[in-house]
Amino acid sequence: MNWLLIFIPVAFGLEHEHAAPTITFATSALAILPLAALMGKATEALAHYLGPHFGGMLCGSMGNAPELIIGIAALNHGLIDMLKSSIAGAIIGNLLFGLGLSMFAGGIKRGTQSFDGRVISIHSALLVLGTLSLIVPSVFHVAADTDRELSLHISVTLLIIYAAGILHILLNERAAVTDSHQSVIDDVALEQRRAADIEGVPGLSLDRVADLEEKPAWGRNTALAVLACVASTLAMLSDILTGSVQPAADAMHLNPVFAGVFLLALIGNIPEYLNAYTFARKDQMTLALSINLGATTQLVLLVAPVLVICGAAMELDMNLLFNNFELVAILLSVTVTRTLIANNRTTWFEGLLLMGLYTVLGFGFYYLPKS
């Protein structure tokens, strides 16, 4: 996939020469693919040092960095409706297509897969809370000024909850890692004592237990540097992608809502989908789910509130008022996803169900009138 890196300078060149928007859009989308592979490799290296849950959260954050940067650029250009559609589409895509693809790929290779339900349940709870908060502006919709003020207050509350949720996850992760590491040490110590009793030789030092673990190809600093470079390049490519999506959609006779919810959001979240797919194939479903659910939670509790606050600072009419079609799709996605992962196990068929629902919603948005 590294050969696709050639599309990065090509995309910048097409943007500079103001080429046809459809070609520019397709080229920038292809340029994102190898960067996604590099992000997955760097995240896997970091997960070795930081644990799967924090690794998944970090990957979700890096994947959502372009969303935030492009969102601020969209605010500068006044593309508020397209911005909100892309946020809704990213939520739907992460929960249905991204998670469904991971479950399907892992299940096809390994059958039934299990995951750590403790941290995943926290992600689910935060996601439900954030989703219900998105309904409030529509329920209490009165006037534009009220929508802005209400959305601003909700955004501040969501940011506080997000910070508390991160703290809770990190504390749980530390406790889980400590217990797991102590269990491994105890098991190894027991085996060493048995070997010493049988062979009459001293056992190995417990300090060497960590040396027996498989080391990743990249060190921590190298992985962080790669993530930073990939994130910045992804942000610039996403900017090109966003600038060409509306003209490309017009050329393909697509309505703006479909272009934002599916076309833009799907391409923009390719890094998260590929990363989660890779980990699911390796039977690391806790990390795969952390990527999809963590990225979605960060969209609802972090990206959207920050964009609302930035819009208020720019004196723009940015709010959390989504249209009815987007709200119904978000609620369906959250409800079905929580139902399927409630037993802490996943199968390929459940993944197929999620991708099937994503396709059905795609048909619905495709046939919306362009107005």
Sequence and secondary structure as in RCSB ss.txt:
>XXXX:A:sequence
MNWLLIFIPVAFGLEHEHAAPTITFATSALAILPLAALMGKATEALAHYLGPHFGGMLCGSMGNAPELIIGIAAL
NHGLIDMLKSSIAGAIIGNLLFGLGLSMFAGGIKRGTQSFDGRVISIHSALLVLGTLSLIVPSVFHVAADTDREL
SLHISVTLLIIYAAGILHILLNERAAVTDSHQSVIDDVALEQRRAADIEGVPGLSLDRVADLEEKPAWGRNTALA
VLACVASTLAMLSDILTGSVQPAADAMHLNPVFAGVFLLALIGNIPEYLNAYTFARKDQMTLALSINLGATTQLV
LLVAPVLVICGAAMELDMNLLFNNFELVAILLSVTVTRTLIANNRTTWFEGLLLMGLYTVLGFGFYYLPKS
>XXXX:A:secstr
 GGGGGHHHHHHHHHHTT  HHHHHHHHHHHHHHHHHHHHHHHHHHHHHH HHHHHHHHHHHHHHHHHHHHHHHH
HTT HHHHHHHHHHHHHIIIIIIHHHHHHHHHHHHSSEE  HHHHHHHHHHHHHHHHHHHHHHHT   HHHHHHH
HHHHHHHHHHHHHHHHHHHHHHHHHHHHHHHHHHHHHHHHHHHHHHHHHSS    GGGTGGGS   SS HHHHHH
HHHHHHHHHHHHHHHHHHHHHHHHHHTT  HHHIIIIIIHHHHTHHHHHHHHHHHHTT HHHHHHHHHHHHHHII
IIIHHHHHHHHHHTT    S   HHHHHHHHHHHHHHHHHTTTSEE HHHHHHHHHHHHHHHHHHHTS   
